[in-house]
Amino acid sequence: MADKILVVEDAPRVVQLVRAVLEAVGYQVISAGEGQQALERLALDQPDLVLLDILLQGEMDGYQVCRRI
C-alpha cells in the first residue's frame, strides 16, 4: 500500500499539480481545501504526511490547523 499524503491547499490548480507529481512517483494523495476539512480528513484517512498551506482562506489558517494537529 502506498504512503498517503494529505495536501491542504485552497488553490485547486496547485492541488492538481502536487497530486500529479506525487501520484506519478507512487504516493496516494488526498486533499482538503480548508482547515476544518483538513482536520476531518486527517482523522478519517490517517495520512503519513501532511503538506499544509499556511495561508488558507476561511475560518482557520494553516497555523491554526497545525496547532490542532
C-alpha positions in Angstrom: 0.0 0.0 0.0 1.3 3.4 -1.0 2.1 6.1 1.6 -0.8 8.6 2.0 -0.2 12.3 1.8 -2.8 14.9 2.7 -2.4 18.1 0.7 -4.1 21.0 2.4 -4.3 23.8 -0.2 -7.1 26.2 -1.2 -5.9 26.7 -4.8 -7.2 23.9 -7.0 -4.5 24.3 -9.6 -1.8 23.8 -7.0 -3.6 20.7 -5.7 -3.8 19.3 -9.2 -0.1 19.9 -9.8 1.1 18.5 -6.5 -1.3 15.5 -6.9 0.1 14.7 -10.4 3.7 14.8 -9.3 3.1 12.7 -6.1 0.9 10.1 -7.7 3.5 9.8 -10.6 6.0 8.6 -8.0 3.6 6.2 -6.2 2.0 8.1 -3.4 -1.7 8.1 -2.6 -2.9 11.7 -2.4 -5.9 13.0 -0.5 -6.7 16.7 -0.3 -8.6 19.3 1.6 -9.3 22.9 0.7 -9.9 24.4 4.1 -8.8 23.9 7.7 -11.8 22.1 9.2 -12.0 19.7 6.2 -8.2 19.0 6.7 -8.8 18.0 10.3 -11.6 15.7 9.3 -9.6 14.1 6.6 -6.7 13.7 9.0 -8.9 11.8 11.5 -10.6 9.6 8.8 -7.7 8.8 6.5 -4.7 8.9 8.9 -2.1 10.1 6.3 1.6 9.5 6.7 2.4 13.1 5.8 0.6 16.5 5.7 1.6 19.2 3.2 0.0 22.3 4.7 -0.6 25.7 3.1 -0.2 28.3 5.9 -2.2 31.0 4.1 -5.5 29.1 3.9 -8.7 31.1 3.4 -11.6 30.6 5.7 -12.1 30.2 9.5 -8.7 28.5 10.1 -5.4 29.4 8.6 -2.6 26.9 8.3 -1.0 27.9 11.6 -4.3 27.1 13.4 -4.6 23.8 11.6 -1.0 22.9 12.6 -1.7 23.7 16.2 -4.7 21.4 16.2 -2.8 18.6 14.5 
